Amino acid sequence: MNYKRKVLKNGLRIITIPMPSFESATVLTMVGAGSRYETRQNNGISHFLEHMAFKGTEKRPAAIDISELIDGIGGEFNAFTSKEITGYYVKAAVTHVELCLDVISDMLLHSKLSQEEINKERGVILEEINLYEDTPARKIGDIYERLLYGDTPMGWDIAGEKEVIKSINRESFVKYMQGLYSADNMTVVVAGGIESEKSEELVEKYFGEMKSFDVLRHIKVVDKQEKPAVMVKQKQTEQVHIAIGFRTSGLDNPDKYPLSVLSAILGGGMSSRLFHEVRERRGLAYYVRTSSDQFTDAGNLVSTAGIDPKRVTEAIEVIVAEYGKFIKGNAKVSEKELVKAKEFLKGHLVLELEDSRSVAGFYAQQELLENTIENPNELLQKIDKISLEDVEKVAKKYFKKESLNLAIIGNFPNGQSFEKLLKL
């Protein structure tokens, strides 16, 4: 799989990925804007704006005008927000690429941001927040990041705080967009059964007049931790949810590759170490998994699990013990286990990239957040090159007692009883 990159005069970056066997195509516009660029006064606005983009433009005044248009070509459209990026996409038959670009550019350049629609969508956002609060398996990630990054934009929930959401108005959105939605802070990606040159011409037609300006900068993460930390969100639940792991490094650090393999060994499938020890052998949890996550200037490796409330202590001890094996040098990872972990990662990447939407996201995120763009085959080769020594090296580098963190959602008054379990 190969791509072509072009930069317009206004700084907008275009990436096209021809996928000849595809009859469909995805048009994705990704912006270097997310919740880490927010303030206390507008926390949640990145995600709120993502919703508002679909609520009408000057050309298509109502949300129904946009949705009927996409439904009328059998397409799908949606958006997503993270700490560092916001994306808007339309996927449809390749014959409708121009219409997709027309709609997305219209949404981003000419959104009405009607106060009436803002007031209505505010209720939707508040209910989405309620949904996350009632879904602890998802919410535990937010609690863990709050523990890691504290009362900073990186530690705040992407969905925002209810009281702040209630105060956001049209002026808030306009000001936010004027700070981040610059042409040179965006990339437009077209992936699927397309021709690169024709797609580039269409992107320039719809985005070429967009303005560029100096954008806001985010506060850098300061990873300083001197002792293990625990955070408990007290909530009456049938199942206790935990997230336990370590601080690691950002996207520009080559350690991200062996860290991914390490996470697969620990909790990357039904034959992984933690799945076997926590669920299969002891029956402590329904789900248990490990992931290695990176931002531009920070990262973490974390294991999450949903546990029987009566056996939380045992589950934490088991996970900590597995971490401890790598610290003490007696993890005894076999060559067979290493190969299985690498094939697990490679296989999941290949399966994911069978969809043009995932391909578009793969390239867009690299364009905005990383120094270089790797084709999938280059990434697969880097995973293949990871050795047992590489995995052991990053484990010893990042698995340290003072950077161990535990977040919990359950009916516990505080985390004091759990602090003593964080011993490596």
PyMOL commands that set and color helices and strands:
alter all, ss='L'
color gray80, all
select helices_A, chain A and resi 35-37+45-52+63-71+94-109+115-133+136-149+153-155+162-165+170-180+183-185+196-207+256-267+273-281+309-327+335-352+356-369+376-384+388-398+401-403+416-419
alter helices_A, ss='H'
color red, helices_A
select strands_A, chain A and resi 4-7+13-18+24-31+76-81+86-93+186-192+229-234+240-247+285-294+299-307+404-410
alter strands_A, ss='S'
color yellow, strands_A
deselect
rebuild
show_as cartoon
